Amino acid sequence: MATHRCTWATTPLLVAYHDAEWGAPVRDDRTLFEFLVLEGAQAGLSWTTILQRRPAYRRAFADFHPEAVARFGPEEVAALLADPTIIRNRSKIEAAIRNARAFLRVQEEFGTFADYIWRFVDGAPRVNHWTDPAEVPSSSPESVAMSRDLKKRGFAFAGPTICYAYMQAVGMVNDHLVDCFRHGELARVAAGAPVEA
């Protein structure tokens, strides 16, 4: 049976990500940290480039456990800069470590990072109704507010565009086109169906 998908899902890797992850609400802190690192790494690159390297990122960044990444020092940075399986950009690597430390501070203040980050959409996914890819924005008032607050808390690579891509990835917004089969599935989740972490 043919399934209608968002037009950007053009390769097996992107189809798998689109069908299983993109736009599905995430409330697990380790996964939320994973996407924080990956979205920062993606800046200026294609998402396919990051997805291809995702297993390598999991290995290099302690399976995205923020407590472990927060302890990285100069030796770990040097090893990461020498690792050809990830994006060897010093600013992005150092931002991931800085963000891990800020992430832990947020957890200490709010209990979980999920409790903090989901406040920007009042705790529930925003369901959009786009019919054309050109309608999908690159930022929103919520991503601007999130960016401002994250930066205030010491996060790096957290501009409004990166924050909006993060919101899309972790299901804070449902930006699947209305004719995509995932739009309806995730709209039902937003309407109160159980959320898988």
N, C-alpha and C positions, 0 to 999 in steps of 0.2 A: 504494500500500500504506500503510495507516495505521500510524503509529509512535507507540508509547506513550512519553510524555515526563514529566518532573517537572512537577507541576501549576503551578509558577510561570512556566513558559515560555508566556505567554499572548498575546504580540504577535510580529509578524515579527522585530523587533529582538531580543527575548529568546530566541526560537526559534533564531535564527542564533547567538547567543552560547552558548546552552545546548548546541547540537549540535556546535559547533566548538571551543569554548574551555573552558567551565566544567568544572573537574575534570581537565583534561588536564595531565599533569605538565610543568612549565616549568623548564628549567634554563639558559635564556638570560638573562644578567644584565640586558640592556636591558629585556626584557619583565618580569622580576621587579621592576625599578624602576618600570616603568609601572604595574603593579598596586599597588605601594606608594603611589604618588601618587593613583591613582584610588580606592583603598579609603579613604584618608584624606579625600579630597574627598567621598566618599559619606556620611560620618558624619552621621546625622540626616536623610538624604535617601533617595530611592529609587534603586535601581541603574539603573533606566530613565533617570532624570534624568542620570546620569553617562554611560551608554552613548550617549545622544543627543549629548552634548557631547564625546565621546571624540576625534573628529577635531580639534576646537578645542583640546583639551588637548594633543594631539600637536604642533600648531603652536605653541601658547603656551609649551610646556615643551621646546622644542628636540628634538622627536621622542623625548623621554624618555632622552636621553643624560645620565647623571648628572654627567659631567665638565662639561658645558655648564651644567646647572642649578646646580651647586655654585658657579659663578662669578657667578650673579645677585646684583645689589646693589640699592640703593634705587631706581635708575631702572627696573629690570626689575619690581620689586615694584609701583611706581606704575603702570606700563603694564598689568600683570596686573590690578590693582584697577580699572582703567578699561575692561577688556575684558568686554563683556556676553556673550560666547560661552562663558565659563567661570563657575565658582562664585566670585563676588568676595568671598571671606571671607579677611580678612588673616591670621588664625591658620592657616588651611589652606594658604594660599600660602606663608607663611613656614615652615611645617612641611615643605613639599615641598622647599624650598631647604636647610633644616637637614638633612633626611633624605638629600638628595643628598650632602652633605658627610660624613655618618655612613656612608653607603653606600660611598663611596670609601675610608674608613678600614677598613671591613670587608674590602673587596677587597684592600687592602694587607696585611692580617693573614692572610687565609685563601686568597688567590689569586683566588677568585671569590666573589661573594655567594651563588651557588648552593651552593657547598661549605659555606658557613656556615649558610644557612637550612635546608637539607635535613637537617642534623644533628638537628633537633628531632623528626624522624620516622625517625631512623636510616637515612636515605638512600633510603627507599622509601615509596610512597604507602600510607596506612592505608585499607583498604577496609572501609567500614561497610555495614551491611545493614538500612537503615531501610525500613519498609513504609508509613509514614505521615509526612507533612510535620511533624506535631507532635513526632515523635521526634528530629528533627534538632536538635542542640544549638546554642547561640550561642557557646559557648566549650568548651575542653577543657583537661586538664592540660598538654597540649603548647602550646596557645595562651597559657596563663598563663605558662609557662616562657619562651616566645618573647617575650612582651610584657615580662616582667621584664628579659630580657637586652637587648632592643632599647632599652628606656628607659635602661638602664645605659650603653649605647653612644651615647646622645645623640639617639635617634630620638624624634619626636613623633607624635601621633595613632597610637599603637601599643598601645592597650589590648587586653585579652584578646579582646573581641568583634571588634574590627577585625582582630586577628591571625587569628582563626578564619575570618573571611570571606576573608582573604587566603589562608589555607591551602586553603580550598575552591576559590578562583579559580585558583590555580596548581597544583592537583592534588596537594597534599601529603596531602589526604584525599579520598576518593571518597564524596561525600554524595548522589549520585544515588540515588533510590529504587530498590529491587531490581527493580521492574517497568518501569523506564525502560531503553530500549535502550542508553543510554550507560553504565549501571552495568556491564553485562557486558563491553562494549568496553574500558572503562578498567580493570576488574578483570584482564583479560588482560594489559594493559600492566603493571600492578603485579606480575603473576606472572612477568614477564621478557621480554615482547615489547619490541622496540626503542622507545625514547622519542624522540619528536619534540620538538626544542627550539623 
